[in-house]
């Protein structure tokens, strides 16, 4: 590899790698990582088991207040409904008023 101008080195003792996206995090536990440098550019190769952790919906205070007022429930109940519906205001109100 060195004859081709490529240098490959393992990165030791990697415990985990997290790739964050707006939809959630990709987590590699006990990953193996190699750094490959060629023509001045370093590329990292990750191997290992991956799991996806979805991002929690961002629940705004205004949404909680509106749902609580519309459904005539406490803000705590409104927040629980919004979390359960992943921030869907209409669905949260429907759940709270249909019972």
VENSUL-V969933 format. One record per residue. N is the residue number from 1. RES is the residue in one small letter. PSI is psi as a letter, one per 30 degrees, with the letter a starting at -180 (* if undefined). NEAR is the number of other ideal C-beta (glycine too) atoms within 8 Angstrom. Layout:
N|RES|PSI|NEAR  N|RES|PSI|NEAR
This chain:
1|x|e|6  2|x|e|6  3|x|f|4  4|x|g|6  5|x|g|6  6|x|k|9  7|x|k|8  8|x|k|9  9|x|k|7  10|x|k|8  11|x|j|8  12|x|l|4  13|x|h|3  14|x|k|10  15|x|e|5  16|x|l|9  17|x|k|10  18|x|k|8  19|x|j|8  20|x|k|4  21|x|l|8  22|x|f|3  23|x|f|5  24|x|a|8  25|x|k|10  26|x|k|10  27|x|k|12  28|x|j|13  29|x|k|9  30|x|h|8  31|x|l|11  32|x|k|8  33|x|k|12  34|x|k|10  35|x|k|11  36|x|j|11  37|x|k|11  38|x|k|10  39|x|h|4  40|x|g|4  41|x|k|6  42|x|k|6  43|x|k|8  44|x|k|9  45|x|k|7  46|x|k|9  47|x|k|6  48|x|l|10  49|x|k|6  50|x|k|7  51|x|l|7  52|x|k|8  53|x|j|7  54|x|k|6  55|x|k|9  56|x|k|5  57|x|k|8  58|x|j|5  59|x|j|9  60|x|k|6  61|x|e|5  62|x|e|6  63|x|e|11  64|x|e|13  65|x|e|10  66|x|e|9  67|x|e|16  68|x|e|13  69|x|e|7  70|x|e|8  71|x|f|13  72|x|h|6  73|x|l|9  74|x|l|6  75|x|e|8  76|x|e|6  77|x|e|11  78|x|e|16  79|x|e|10  80|x|e|8  81|x|e|15  82|x|e|16  83|x|e|10  84|x|e|8  85|x|g|10  86|x|h|6  87|x|g|9  88|x|j|8  89|x|e|10  90|x|e|6  91|x|e|8  92|x|e|15  93|x|e|12  94|x|e|8  95|x|e|11  96|x|e|13  97|x|f|9  98|x|f|5  99|x|*|4
